[in-house]
Amino acid sequence: MTLKGKITAISVALATACIAVPVSAHGFGQRYDLPIPLNYFILAAAATVLLSFIILGFFVRDTSHDLRYSRLNLFAIPILGSVLRHPTLLIAIRILAIAVFGLTLATAFLGVNRPVENFSVVFVWIIWWVGMGYISALFGNLWNLLNPWKIIFEWVEKLTSMGTAQGNNGLYSYPDRLGVWPGLILLFIFAWMENVYNDAALPSRLGILIMVYSTITWAGMITFGKHTWLRHGEAFSILFSLFARFSPSEIRVTGQRVCRECCNCGIQSEDCVDCYECFERSEPSAQEFNLRPYAIGLTNKHNVTASMAIFVVLMLGTVTFDGVSETAPWMDIQTSIITIVKFLPWDPFDVVDSLGLLAVQIIFWTVYLIFSWFIGKLEGRGDIPFDIAKAFVFSLIPIALAYNLAHFVSLLAIQGQGLIPLASDPFGFGWDIFGTSDYRLNLTIISATFVWWVSILSIVTGHVVSVYIAHVVALRRMRNPNLAIKTQYPMLILMLIYTATSLWIIAQPII
């Protein structure tokens, strides 16, 4: 069972003081039997994805390099623009972010060392980790405003005049060959802690982990510059910025002059989109905060490095393993492998889960490269499979988002309620600041029926959007609509396979 699964199990047990019942469709509190066999749902979902591919083939045939889309500049709206630009709003947001960060550390080190009675554990593993992903995808990259490591570093810069002296260059130039490998490695370590390292649920251990990550982050900012490290080494800035490409908001700097002068953000478009370094350096007259169609940010042309492509697949593989590891088939696999590794000096369950997490990444990349090879054969351009995989990898992001929503919606809705009593007693000392310390989790706030339908709708929608993104990329590569459609047959098959797999995982009872 994963770390969050154990926290949830403990909380539900404490809240209900009774025996839990099996639950289908990753819900809690009641069992939901599907109205029709799962195979029918899978066939219907696959048919929807296939139909979307056919419709796109008929109606989306523009082979131009730049995909134009409508946008609304909120800064240009009277009153609203003034409020959004006012420094008081930014100061208030930053103070709130640092206050929560400080409370998290204080409760981790000074509060009781019991997970469900300590603010830090519930906030980090449930509210922040799950919730910030949803916020980034549904609204925009608020993490750029709330990132406590960035805020504290900027405050220190101002106090010491370091920012004026060094700008954002840091002590050394960042080696281009490193790409986002530092962030990728940190994200994999985080994923391992989430899925394998059970002690990460202990407040005292969590506090140490936060301080270690803080030290790494600030050291990276000092060494290579704030924005450089945020783009390459700060795992969550990279992750949430990728999710935010799906969102309906963007920051934009009109004209490319500033972007060429300050950095190489890897975006090839008429203006500089979602580059925060350029935004901070530009004149207010060149700044825009736009509303845009959902998922359109994934169609902007990017220079995707090998490490960034692996980072995206890691996102998808990690959340998939999180779901698989809570099912009965994985428990059977785990039991059979434990007999082989039990002689090792480590916890055999941790060894098996670690191998499983790594194996999922290898399987995902192997399958993705095989289908990329087929695409290359149909294109006939002689590109190697890895280059093709890089070109289409952003089309996998909607799938990762969809599965995140399907897998974690019940966790956030039910376990997230733990923040209500902890608001009154964050340290577990028996306080009742706001009169909510006696609140008990409402297990019926979200039904298993609702969870299932949200899951299937999000998974199908995510795959349909992925088909669209891949189709746009194919049109840009081939410049021939008919050939572009033909080259997408392997990608379509891959989408159909993962649609079926995702629905199967979601339909399994949590063990």
C-alpha positions in Angstrom: 0.0 0.0 0.0 1.3 3.5 -0.8 2.0 6.2 1.7 -1.2 8.1 1.0 -3.1 4.8 1.1 -1.9 4.1 4.6 -2.7 7.6 5.8 -6.2 7.3 4.3 -6.7 3.8 5.9 -5.7 5.1 9.3 -8.0 8.2 9.0 -11.0 6.2 7.8 -10.5 3.7 10.6 -10.4 6.5 13.2 -13.3 8.3 11.7 -15.7 5.3 11.3 -14.4 3.0 14.1 -15.8 0.1 12.1 -14.7 -2.4 9.5 -14.3 -0.9 6.1 -16.1 -2.5 3.1 -14.6 -3.3 -0.3 -15.0 -0.5 -2.7 -15.1 -0.5 -6.5 -14.1 2.4 -8.7 -11.6 3.8 -6.2 -14.3 5.3 -4.0 -14.8 5.2 -0.3 -17.7 4.6 2.1 -19.8 2.4 -0.2 -19.6 -0.1 -2.9 -20.6 0.7 -6.4 -21.4 -2.1 -8.9 -21.1 -1.0 -12.5 -24.5 -0.9 -14.3 -23.0 -2.7 -17.3 -19.9 -4.9 -17.6 -16.6 -3.1 -17.5 -15.8 -4.4 -21.0 -18.7 -2.4 -22.4 -17.4 0.8 -20.7 -14.0 0.1 -22.2 -15.4 -0.4 -25.7 -17.5 2.7 -25.5 -14.5 4.8 -24.3 -12.3 3.4 -27.1 -15.0 4.1 -29.6 -15.2 7.7 -28.4 -11.5 8.1 -28.8 -11.6 6.5 -32.3 -14.5 8.8 -33.3 -12.6 11.9 -32.2 -9.6 10.8 -34.3 -11.9 10.5 -37.4 -13.5 13.9 -36.8 -10.1 15.6 -36.3 -8.9 14.0 -39.5 -11.8 15.6 -41.4 -11.9 19.1 -39.8 -8.4 19.8 -38.5 -6.1 20.0 -41.5 -4.2 23.3 -41.1 -0.5 22.6 -41.6 0.8 26.1 -40.7 3.5 26.3 -38.2 1.8 28.7 -35.8 -1.5 27.7 -34.3 -3.5 30.8 -33.7 -6.0 30.9 -30.9 -8.3 33.4 -29.1 -7.1 35.0 -25.9 -8.4 37.6 -23.5 -5.8 39.9 -21.7 -7.1 40.3 -18.2 -4.6 43.1 -17.6 -6.4 45.2 -20.2 -9.7 45.0 -18.4 -10.4 48.2 -16.3 -10.3 47.7 -12.5 -9.6 44.0 -12.8 -6.3 44.6 -14.5 -5.4 47.2 -11.9 -6.2 44.7 -9.1 -4.2 41.9 -10.6 -1.2 44.2 -11.2 -1.3 45.9 -7.7 1.8 44.9 -5.7 -0.4 44.5 -2.5 -2.0 41.4 -4.0 1.3 39.8 -4.7 2.7 40.7 -1.3 -0.4 39.2 0.4 -0.1 36.0 -1.6 3.6 35.6 -0.8 3.0 36.2 3.0 0.3 33.6 3.0 2.5 31.1 1.2 5.4 31.6 3.6 3.0 31.4 6.6 1.8 28.0 5.4 5.3 26.9 4.7 6.4 27.9 8.2 3.5 26.2 9.8 4.3 23.0 7.9 7.8 23.0 9.1 6.9 24.0 12.7 4.2 21.2 13.0 6.6 18.7 11.4 9.3 19.3 14.0 7.3 20.4 17.0 4.0 18.7 16.7 3.0 15.1 17.6 4.7 12.5 15.6 1.4 10.9 14.5 0.5 11.4 10.8 -3.3 12.0 11.0 -3.0 14.4 14.0 -0.3 16.6 12.4 -0.9 19.4 9.9 2.3 18.8 8.0 1.5 15.3 6.7 -2.1 16.0 5.6 -1.2 19.3 4.0 1.9 18.1 2.1 0.7 14.7 0.9 -3.0 15.4 0.3 -3.7 19.1 0.0 -0.5 20.4 -1.7 0.7 17.4 -3.7 -2.7 16.4 -5.1 -4.5 19.8 -5.0 -1.7 21.8 -6.6 -1.7 19.5 -9.6 -5.5 20.1 -10.1 -5.1 23.8 -9.6 -2.2 24.0 -12.1 -4.2 22.2 -14.8 -7.6 23.8 -14.2 -6.6 27.4 -13.5 -2.9 28.1 -14.2 0.6 28.0 -12.8 -0.2 29.4 -9.3 2.8 27.5 -8.0 5.0 30.2 -9.6 3.4 32.7 -7.2 3.2 30.3 -4.2 6.6 28.6 -4.4 8.0 29.3 -0.9 11.6 28.5 -1.9 11.4 31.1 -4.7 9.8 33.7 -2.5 12.4 33.3 0.3 15.2 33.4 -2.1 13.9 36.6 -3.7 13.5 38.2 -0.3 17.1 37.3 0.6 18.2 38.7 -2.8 16.6 42.1 -2.0 18.0 42.2 1.5 21.5 41.4 0.4 21.4 43.1 -3.0 22.5 39.8 -4.5 19.9 40.1 -7.2 21.2 43.4 -8.3 24.8 42.2 -8.4 24.3 38.9 -10.0 21.0 39.1 -11.8 19.7 35.6 -12.4 23.0 34.2 -13.7 24.2 32.5 -10.6 27.8 31.7 -9.8 28.2 29.3 -12.7 26.6 28.8 -16.1 24.2 25.9 -16.3 25.5 23.1 -18.6 23.0 22.7 -21.4 23.7 18.9 -21.5 22.1 18.6 -18.1 18.7 19.6 -19.4 16.1 18.9 -16.6 18.0 15.8 -15.3 18.3 17.3 -11.8 14.6 17.9 -11.6 13.9 14.5 -13.1 16.0 12.7 -10.5 14.4 14.7 -7.7 10.9 13.9 -9.0 11.8 10.2 -9.1 13.1 10.3 -5.5 9.9 12.0 -4.5 7.8 9.4 -6.3 9.8 6.7 -4.5 9.1 8.3 -1.2 5.4 8.6 -2.0 5.0 5.0 -3.1 7.6 3.1 -1.2 9.1 5.0 1.8 6.5 4.6 4.5 8.4 6.8 7.0 7.7 9.8 4.9 4.3 9.8 6.6 6.0 10.5 9.9 6.0 14.3 10.6 9.6 14.3 11.9 10.9 12.5 8.8 8.8 14.7 6.6 10.3 17.8 8.2 13.8 16.6 7.5 12.9 15.8 3.9 11.5 19.3 3.4 14.7 20.9 4.8 16.9 18.7 2.6 14.9 19.6 -0.5 15.0 23.3 0.6 18.8 23.2 0.9 19.2 21.6 -2.6 16.8 24.2 -4.1 18.5 27.2 -2.6 21.9 25.9 -3.4 20.9 25.3 -7.0 19.5 28.9 -7.2 22.7 30.4 -5.9 24.9 28.2 -8.1 23.1 28.6 -11.4 20.6 31.4 -10.9 17.0 31.5 -9.7 15.1 31.1 -12.9 17.7 28.7 -14.4 17.3 26.3 -11.4 13.5 26.6 -11.4 13.4 25.6 -15.1 15.9 22.7 -14.8 16.3 21.6 -11.2 13.2 22.4 -9.1 11.1 19.3 -9.7 7.8 20.8 -8.8 8.2 24.0 -10.8 8.8 21.8 -13.8 6.0 19.5 -13.0 3.3 22.1 -12.3 4.4 24.2 -15.3 3.8 21.2 -17.5 0.4 20.7 -16.0 -0.3 24.4 -16.4 0.2 24.2 -20.2 -3.2 22.5 -20.2 -4.8 25.3 -18.2 -6.9 28.2 -19.6 -4.4 30.9 -18.6 -1.0 32.1 -19.7 1.5 34.9 -19.2 2.8 36.4 -22.4 5.5 39.0 -23.3 4.7 40.6 -26.7 7.7 40.5 -29.0 10.7 38.2 -28.9 13.4 40.8 -28.1 13.2 40.3 -24.3 13.1 36.5 -24.6 16.2 36.4 -26.8 18.1 38.6 -24.4 17.2 36.9 -21.1 17.1 33.2 -21.7 16.4 30.3 -24.0 13.1 29.1 -22.7 12.6 26.6 -25.6 9.4 28.1 -26.9 9.2 28.9 -30.6 6.2 31.1 -31.1 5.4 34.7 -32.2 5.6 35.9 -28.6 7.2 34.7 -25.4 4.6 32.5 -23.6 4.9 31.3 -20.0 8.5 32.3 -19.5 8.6 33.9 -16.0 12.1 35.3 -16.3 11.1 37.2 -19.5 7.9 38.4 -17.8 9.8 39.8 -14.8 12.3 41.6 -17.0 9.8 43.1 -19.5 8.1 46.4 -19.4 4.5 46.5 -18.1 3.3 47.5 -21.5 4.6 44.3 -23.0 3.1 42.0 -20.3 -0.2 40.1 -20.8 -2.1 37.8 -18.5 -4.4 35.9 -20.9 -7.3 33.5 -20.8 -7.1 31.0 -23.6 -8.7 27.7 -24.6 -7.9 24.6 -22.5 -5.0 22.5 -23.7 -3.9 25.0 -26.3 -0.7 25.6 -24.4 0.4 22.1 -25.3 0.3 22.8 -29.0 2.9 25.6 -28.8 6.1 24.6 -30.5 8.9 23.6 -28.0 12.4 22.4 -28.1 11.9 19.2 -26.1 15.1 17.8 -24.7 15.7 14.1 -24.0 15.5 14.7 -20.3 12.2 16.6 -20.6 10.7 13.8 -22.6 11.7 11.3 -19.9 10.3 13.6 -17.3 6.9 13.6 -19.0 6.8 9.8 -19.2 7.9 9.6 -15.6 4.8 11.7 -14.6 2.6 9.2 -16.4 4.3 6.1 -15.2 4.4 7.2 -11.5 0.7 7.9 -11.2 -0.1 4.6 -13.0 2.1 2.6 -10.6 0.4 4.5 -7.7 -2.9 3.1 -8.9 -1.7 -0.4 -9.8 0.0 -0.8 -6.5 -3.3 -0.7 -4.7 -5.0 -3.5 -6.7 -5.2 -7.2 -6.0 -3.2 -8.3 -9.0 -0.2 -6.2 -7.8 -0.6 -7.8 -4.3 -0.3 -11.2 -6.0 2.8 -10.2 -7.9 4.3 -8.7 -4.7 3.7 -11.9 -2.8 5.4 -14.0 -5.5 8.4 -11.8 -5.8 8.9 -11.4 -2.0 9.9 -15.0 -1.8 12.8 -14.3 -4.2 14.1 -11.0 -2.5 13.4 -11.8 1.1 17.1 -12.7 1.7 18.1 -9.1 1.0 19.0 -6.9 4.0 16.1 -4.5 3.2 12.3 -4.7 3.8 11.2 -7.1 1.0 8.0 -5.1 0.4 10.0 -1.9 -0.1 12.3 -3.8 -2.5 9.4 -5.1 -4.6 7.7 -1.8 -4.7 10.9 -0.1 -5.7 11.4 -2.6 -8.5 7.8 -2.2 -9.6 8.1 1.6 -9.7 11.3 1.3 -11.9 9.8 -1.4 -14.0 6.7 0.7 -14.9 9.0 3.5 -16.2 11.0 1.0 -18.3 7.8 -0.6 -19.7 6.2 2.8 -20.5 9.3 4.0 -22.4 9.8 0.7 -24.2 6.2 0.7 -25.4 6.3 4.4 -26.3 9.5 3.9 -28.3 8.1 0.9 -30.2 5.0 2.9 -31.3 7.3 5.9 -32.2 9.3 3.5 -34.4 6.1 2.6 -36.2 5.3 6.3 -36.7 8.8 6.8 -38.1 8.2 4.0 -40.6 5.0 5.6 -41.8 6.6 9.0 -42.0 9.5 7.8 -44.1 11.7 10.7 -43.0 14.5 8.5 -41.4 14.1 10.0 -37.9 15.2 7.8 -35.0 12.4 6.6 -32.7 13.7 8.7 -29.8 13.4 11.9 -31.7 9.9 11.0 -32.7 9.1 10.2 -29.1 10.3 13.7 -28.1 8.2 15.4 -30.8 4.9 13.8 -29.5 5.6 13.5 -25.8 3.6 16.6 -24.8 0.5 14.8 -26.1 0.9 12.4 -23.1 0.3 15.2 -20.6 -3.5 15.3 -20.8 -3.5 11.5 -20.2 -1.4 12.0 -17.0 -3.7 14.8 -15.9 -6.8 12.7 -16.6 -5.5 9.7 -14.6 -4.4 12.0 -11.8 -8.0 13.3 -11.5 -9.5 9.8 -11.7 -7.1 8.3 -9.2 -7.0 11.0 -6.6 -10.4 12.7 -6.6 -11.8 10.5 -3.8 -8.6 10.9 -1.8 -8.7 14.7 -2.0 -12.5 14.9 -1.3 -12.4 12.6 1.7 -8.9 12.7 3.2 -8.7 16.4 2.4 -11.3 17.0 5.1 -8.6 16.2 7.6 -7.5 19.8 7.3 -10.7 21.0 9.0 -9.9 19.7 12.5 -6.1 20.3 12.0 -6.8 24.0 11.3 -7.9 24.2 15.0 -5.2 21.8 16.3 -2.3 21.8 13.8 0.3 20.5 16.3 -1.9 17.8 17.8 -1.7 19.4 21.2 -5.4 19.3 21.9 -6.1 22.9 20.9 -9.5 24.1 19.4 -8.7 27.4 17.9 -11.6 27.6 15.4 -13.9 25.1 17.1 -13.4 22.4 14.5 -11.2 20.0 16.3 -14.0 17.5 16.8 -14.8 17.3 13.1 -14.9 13.8 11.7 -14.4 12.8 8.1 -17.7 12.6 6.1 -17.2 9.4 4.1 -20.4 10.0 2.1 -19.4 13.5 0.9 -18.5 11.8 -2.4 -20.1 8.6 -3.6 -18.4 5.7 -5.5 -20.9 6.3 -8.3 -19.7 9.9 -8.7 -16.1 8.8 -8.5 -16.6 6.3 -11.3 -18.3 8.7 -13.7 -15.8 11.4 -13.0 -13.0 8.8 -13.6 -14.4 7.6 -16.9 -15.2 11.1 -18.2 -11.8 12.4 -17.3 -9.9 9.5 -18.8 -11.9 9.6 -22.1 -11.6 13.4 -22.3 -7.9 13.3 -21.6 -7.3 10.7 -24.3 -9.4 12.7 -26.8 -7.3 15.8 -26.1 -4.1 13.8 -26.4 -5.3 12.6 -29.8 -5.8 16.3 -30.8 -2.4 17.4 -29.6 -0.7 14.5 -31.4 -2.7 15.3 -34.6 -1.5 19.0 -34.5 2.1 17.8 -34.0 1.8 15.4 -36.9 0.4 18.2 -39.2 3.4 20.3 -38.4 5.8 17.5 -39.1 4.4 16.3 -42.3 2.7 19.3 -43.9 0.4 16.9 -45.7 -3.0 16.3 -43.9 -3.6 12.9 -45.4 -0.1 11.6 -44.6 -0.2 13.1 -41.2 -3.4 11.2 -40.4 -1.8 8.0 -41.7 1.3 8.4 -39.5 -1.0 8.8 -36.4 -2.4 5.2 -36.6 0.2 3.9 -34.2 -0.4 6.8 -31.7 -4.1 6.1 -31.9 -3.6 2.4 -31.1 -1.4 3.4 -28.2 -4.1 5.8 -26.9 -6.7 3.1 -27.2 -4.6 0.6 -25.2 -3.9 3.1 -22.4 -7.6 4.1 -22.3 -8.6 0.5 -21.7 -5.7 0.0 -19.2 -6.6 3.1 -17.2 -10.3 2.2 -16.9 -9.4 -1.3 -15.8 -7.1 0.1 -13.0 -9.7 2.6 -11.8 -12.4 -0.2 -11.7 -10.3 -2.4 -9.4 -11.2 -2.4 -5.7 -8.5 -0.8 -3.4 -6.7 -3.4 -1.4 
